[in-house]
Amino acid sequence: MVEYVKRILLVCCVVTAAASVSSVHAVEKKGLLVHASIYGSTIEASYWVKAIIGHEHHLDVKALPQVITVEPYDYVIIGSLTRNEKPVEPIYEFVEKFRAALAGKEVCYFLTCGDTDETMVLKVPGQDAHLIGGRNYLMDMLQSFPEIKPVVIAGFGGRSVKPTLNLKDSFMVWLVGKLAKEGEVGGGLDIWESLVPERVEAFANEVRVKVLGLGPRENVEQFRGYWQSLQPASLADPSKKKFDPRPFDYRHSTDRIHYVRARMPGTLDDGIALLDTWAREAGIDLREQVKNFFNVYYHGVKSYGGKEMTIHVVPSTLPEDPGSVHFSFRSYDKPDNRAGVETDIDRAAQMITARSK
Ligand SMILES: Cc1cc2nc3c(=O)[nH]c(=O)nc-3n(C[C@H](O)[C@H](O)[C@H](O)COP(=O)(O)O)c2cc1C
């Protein structure tokens, strides 16, 4: 009798174990990473993301033309290069084609791009000044497909190999460099890499945590080989660095722009509170233009000597610098008129620096 009961219990245990193994398989999510790339760097970033997520987890990595359906997948990562401050048109067409299906799935977006600073404002002839860089380039996508609410988004930065760009692209890149009021970044380089490895790592780990319910992978630096190469930044001067980011604290004043960049420990809300105090004390009307979960773009408007002027102000958090809030201040007024503006911007920078001590 005792032997019989033991047997029954053993059978029960085996059945329960088998059921729990099959339920583990049932919850293992299947992913698709679909990418659009012209010169290859978005493909490199895609396999890098896959490596951090882990080859033991199902994630198909496919170019856009290789995908005929998203039905088999629980989650979809969409990666694109940036062109004209947005993901490329075929990515919009892909999301449009599968928008109903994607709205019912977990979706993540990432971009490779030249500009990564999410406090950046661009003012070029014929356009209003507007936010650019990193995740800002995904905002049009979010507005175009509001029913798709991405779980994770990122703007990694990217790679530009100037001697191999086609003629049209080469001209565009040259033109954008000339229009940049803060001066061209990556000038004089054959290969310019703006990618911030910590952003790729933070993105892939967020997918692990938020989509797959796993812990973040540690020792992620081991996968940076997906990006590194031995080629020099400049064939004429191999000692040059491929990416020499501007410091987070930076001041640049020319007849085209008065630009100050600063940062302090804290959250985006801390940054907003500091700006409110600064604006109130300086008599500046802080008018919100855009608000995202990671940054805000304000026009700081005030009359200086009877002339109304605008300071472009952006507080932003950056994925590679957790626990800090970054700021940029820009005035496009001419130096003869903007002495008061410069004083007000410098006061803000002092307040931020005081919080950093
Ligand atoms: C013609 C052209 C336009 C671009 N436009 C932008 C842009 O608006 N903003 C930006 O940050 N990067 C821009 N880039 C940089 C690319 O997005 C970046 O180099 C990317 O890593 C290229 O990806 P790929 O190698 O996968 O093609 C542009 C590059 C080219 C060649």
The ligand as an SDF file (V2000), in Angstrom:
LIG
                    3D

 31 33  0  0  0  0  0  0  0  0999 V2000
   22.1890   61.8410  -46.3780 C   0  0  0  0  0  0  0  0  0  0  0  0
   22.2610   61.5740  -44.8990 C   0  0  0  0  0  0  0  0  0  0  0  0
   21.3430   62.1940  -44.0770 C   0  0  0  0  0  0  0  0  0  0  0  0
   21.4330   62.0030  -42.6780 C   0  0  0  0  0  0  0  0  0  0  0  0
   20.5500   62.6620  -41.8720 N   0  0  0  0  0  0  0  0  0  0  0  0
   20.7280   62.5960  -40.5440 C   0  0  0  0  0  0  0  0  0  0  0  0
   19.8960   63.3540  -39.6660 C   0  0  0  0  0  0  0  0  0  0  0  0
   18.9720   64.0660  -40.0880 O   0  0  0  0  0  0  0  0  0  0  0  0
   20.1650   63.3020  -38.3490 N   0  0  0  0  0  0  0  0  0  0  0  0
   21.1600   62.5330  -37.8290 C   0  0  0  0  0  0  0  0  0  0  0  0
   21.3890   62.5340  -36.6060 O   0  0  0  0  0  0  0  0  0  0  0  0
   21.9150   61.7300  -38.6160 N   0  0  0  0  0  0  0  0  0  0  0  0
   21.7430   61.7650  -39.9620 C   0  0  0  0  0  0  0  0  0  0  0  0
   22.5250   60.9930  -40.7720 N   0  0  0  0  0  0  0  0  0  0  0  0
   23.5070   60.0700  -40.1530 C   0  0  0  0  0  0  0  0  0  0  0  0
   23.0780   58.5930  -40.2550 C   0  0  0  0  0  0  0  0  0  0  0  0
   21.7990   58.4050  -39.7100 O   0  0  0  0  0  0  0  0  0  0  0  0
   24.0980   57.7080  -39.5280 C   0  0  0  0  0  0  0  0  0  0  0  0
   25.3590   57.8730  -40.1240 O   0  0  0  0  0  0  0  0  0  0  0  0
   23.6890   56.2390  -39.5060 C   0  0  0  0  0  0  0  0  0  0  0  0
   24.5230   55.5660  -38.5880 O   0  0  0  0  0  0  0  0  0  0  0  0
   23.7910   55.5610  -40.8430 C   0  0  0  0  0  0  0  0  0  0  0  0
   23.2570   54.2540  -40.7480 O   0  0  0  0  0  0  0  0  0  0  0  0
   23.6270   53.0860  -41.7630 P   0  0  0  0  0  0  0  0  0  0  0  0
   25.1300   52.9040  -41.7210 O   0  0  0  0  0  0  0  0  0  0  0  0
   22.9190   51.8910  -41.2110 O   0  0  0  0  0  0  0  0  0  0  0  0
   23.1280   53.4730  -43.1190 O   0  0  0  0  0  0  0  0  0  0  0  0
   22.4470   61.1520  -42.1400 C   0  0  0  0  0  0  0  0  0  0  0  0
   23.3400   60.4970  -42.9960 C   0  0  0  0  0  0  0  0  0  0  0  0
   23.2530   60.7040  -44.3610 C   0  0  0  0  0  0  0  0  0  0  0  0
   24.2450   60.0130  -45.2480 C   0  0  0  0  0  0  0  0  0  0  0  0
  1  2  1  0
  2  3  1  0
  2 30  2  0
  3  4  2  0
  4  5  1  0
  4 28  1  0
  5  6  2  0
  6  7  1  0
  6 13  1  0
  7  8  2  0
  7  9  1  0
  9 10  1  0
 10 11  2  0
 10 12  1  0
 12 13  2  0
 13 14  1  0
 14 15  1  0
 14 28  1  0
 15 16  1  0
 16 17  1  0
 16 18  1  0
 18 19  1  0
 18 20  1  0
 20 21  1  0
 20 22  1  0
 22 23  1  0
 23 24  1  0
 24 25  2  0
 24 26  1  0
 24 27  1  0
 28 29  2  0
 29 30  1  0
 30 31  1  0
M  END
$$$$
